Amino acid sequence: MSRGVEAQLDGDDDFGAELAASLDPDSWVWLPGVDYAAGWRVARREADELNALLAACGVKRTQLRAVADTHALGGPVVRLEGVAEGWLSLKELLCLAAYVRRELA
């Protein structure tokens, strides 16, 4: 039997405690004077290019996508997020790229 949302969020488990313990304030607190927008714009351009490459290779955005972000000091960060099927597609693409690289060397 599946528990309802209220039962899942009633505090009977340690999810909240685990989440709180895993939060690193240095990774999410915005510092005064840091230009996060500039870093995000750089990351966004790179994420858009990576998403276009993934799409050109047949990887659906719902399976794997690049997401723009910044680190604590405002520098650009691109994260890959996806489901198992997307990661398997990336693995196949990387294996193919490695094979072609070996063949051309």
C-alpha positions in Angstrom: 0.0 0.0 0.0 1.4 3.4 -1.0 1.4 6.2 1.6 -0.2 9.5 0.8 1.8 12.7 0.5 0.9 13.8 3.9 2.1 10.6 5.4 5.3 10.8 3.5 6.0 14.3 4.8 4.9 13.8 8.4 8.4 13.7 9.7 8.5 10.0 10.4 11.6 9.5 8.3 15.0 11.2 8.3 14.7 12.8 4.9 14.6 16.3 6.4 17.5 15.7 8.7 19.5 14.1 5.8 18.8 17.1 3.6 19.7 19.6 6.2 22.9 17.8 7.0 23.9 17.7 3.3 23.4 21.4 2.7 26.6 23.3 2.3 26.0 27.0 2.9 29.0 27.9 0.8 27.3 26.4 -2.2 24.0 28.2 -2.0 24.3 31.4 0.0 24.6 34.5 -2.3 27.5 36.7 -1.4 27.1 40.5 -1.7 29.0 42.0 -4.6 29.4 38.7 -6.5 28.1 38.9 -10.1 26.3 35.6 -10.4 24.4 36.7 -13.5 27.6 36.9 -15.6 28.7 33.4 -14.6 25.2 32.1 -15.2 25.2 33.6 -18.7 28.4 31.9 -19.6 27.1 28.6 -18.2 23.8 29.1 -20.1 25.6 29.5 -23.5 27.6 26.3 -22.8 24.6 24.4 -21.6 22.6 25.5 -24.7 25.4 24.2 -26.9 25.7 20.9 -25.1 21.9 20.5 -25.2 22.0 21.1 -29.0 24.7 18.5 -29.4 22.8 16.0 -27.3 19.7 16.6 -29.4 21.7 16.2 -32.6 22.8 12.8 -31.3 19.3 11.7 -30.6 19.2 12.2 -26.8 15.9 13.6 -25.7 15.9 16.5 -23.4 13.5 14.7 -21.1 16.2 12.0 -20.7 19.4 14.1 -20.2 20.0 17.8 -20.2 22.6 20.4 -19.4 21.6 23.0 -16.8 23.3 26.3 -16.2 24.3 27.3 -12.7 27.1 29.1 -10.8 29.3 28.2 -7.9 29.6 30.1 -4.7 31.9 32.7 -6.1 29.8 33.3 -9.3 31.8 31.2 -11.7 30.0 29.3 -14.4 28.9 25.7 -13.8 27.1 23.3 -16.1 25.4 20.3 -14.6 24.1 17.3 -16.4 20.8 16.0 -15.1 19.0 13.0 -16.4 17.3 9.7 -15.9 19.0 6.3 -16.4 18.0 6.0 -20.0 19.7 9.4 -20.7 22.9 8.4 -19.0 22.9 5.1 -20.9 22.6 7.2 -24.1 25.6 9.3 -23.0 27.6 6.2 -22.2 26.9 4.9 -25.7 28.0 8.2 -27.3 31.2 8.3 -25.2 32.0 4.7 -26.1 31.5 5.5 -29.8 33.6 8.7 -29.6 36.4 6.7 -27.8 36.3 4.0 -30.5 36.5 6.6 -33.3 39.4 8.4 -31.6 41.3 5.1 -31.2 40.7 4.3 -34.9 41.9 7.7 -36.0 45.1 7.7 -33.8 
